[in-house]
Amino acid sequence: MAYTCKNCGAVADAPGHLCNPCGEAENCSFCGSHKVEHSHMCKDKLSAMKYVCGGCGRVAMEDKHLCKPTPIG
């Protein structure tokens, strides 16, 4: 299922990749936490992030999940 950001209209396969997702809740694929919020960031998930959004500050593993991606590091 695709999720859509209520702020900028970006689309992603998981709600954690969007700053304000609209779609069904699901378990975190990294820690298994149930019904995670869009701001959920477990330790394993944070270490896997490679990009940060220059617009909203969200982080993601792939640049396509952010509005204004900038490499971390």
C-alpha positions as CSV (number, residue, x, y, z in Angstrom):
1,M,0.0,0.0,0.0
2,A,1.3,3.5,-0.8
3,Y,1.2,6.3,1.7
4,T,0.9,10.0,0.8
5,C,2.3,13.0,2.8
6,K,-0.4,15.4,3.8
7,N,2.1,18.3,3.7
8,C,3.9,18.0,0.4
9,G,2.1,15.1,-1.5
10,A,5.2,12.8,-1.6
11,V,4.4,9.1,-1.9
12,A,6.2,6.2,-0.2
13,D,5.7,2.5,0.5
14,A,6.1,3.0,4.3
15,P,4.6,5.8,6.5
16,G,8.0,6.4,8.3
17,H,9.4,7.8,5.1
18,L,7.0,10.8,5.1
19,C,6.8,13.9,7.3
20,N,3.0,13.7,7.7
21,P,1.7,10.3,6.3
22,C,-1.8,9.4,5.4
23,G,-2.6,5.6,5.2
24,E,-3.0,2.6,7.5
25,A,-0.7,2.1,10.5
26,E,1.8,-0.8,10.4
27,N,4.5,-2.4,12.4
28,C,8.0,-0.9,12.3
29,S,10.1,-3.1,10.0
30,F,13.2,-2.4,12.2
31,C,12.0,-3.0,15.8
32,G,8.5,-4.5,15.4
33,S,6.8,-1.8,17.4
34,H,3.0,-1.8,16.6
35,K,1.2,1.2,15.0
36,V,4.2,3.5,14.8
37,E,3.8,7.2,14.4
38,H,5.4,9.1,11.5
39,S,8.1,10.4,13.9
40,H,9.0,6.9,15.2
41,M,12.8,6.4,15.1
42,C,14.2,3.3,16.8
43,K,18.0,2.8,17.3
44,D,18.4,0.3,14.4
45,K,16.3,2.5,12.1
46,L,18.4,5.6,12.8
47,S,21.7,3.9,12.1
48,A,20.4,2.9,8.6
49,M,19.4,6.4,7.6
50,K,21.5,8.0,4.8
51,Y,19.6,11.2,3.9
52,V,18.0,14.1,5.7
53,C,15.3,16.4,4.2
54,G,16.4,20.0,3.9
55,G,12.7,21.0,4.2
56,C,11.2,19.2,7.2
57,G,14.2,17.5,8.8
58,R,12.9,13.9,8.3
59,V,15.5,11.2,7.6
60,A,15.4,8.3,5.1
61,M,17.4,5.4,3.7
62,E,16.7,6.5,0.1
63,D,16.7,10.0,-1.3
64,K,13.4,9.4,-3.2
65,H,11.5,9.4,0.1
66,L,12.3,13.0,0.9
67,C,11.3,16.3,-0.7
68,K,14.7,17.9,-0.4
69,P,17.2,15.1,0.2
70,T,20.8,15.8,1.5
71,P,23.3,13.0,2.2
72,I,24.1,12.5,5.9
73,G,27.7,12.5,6.8
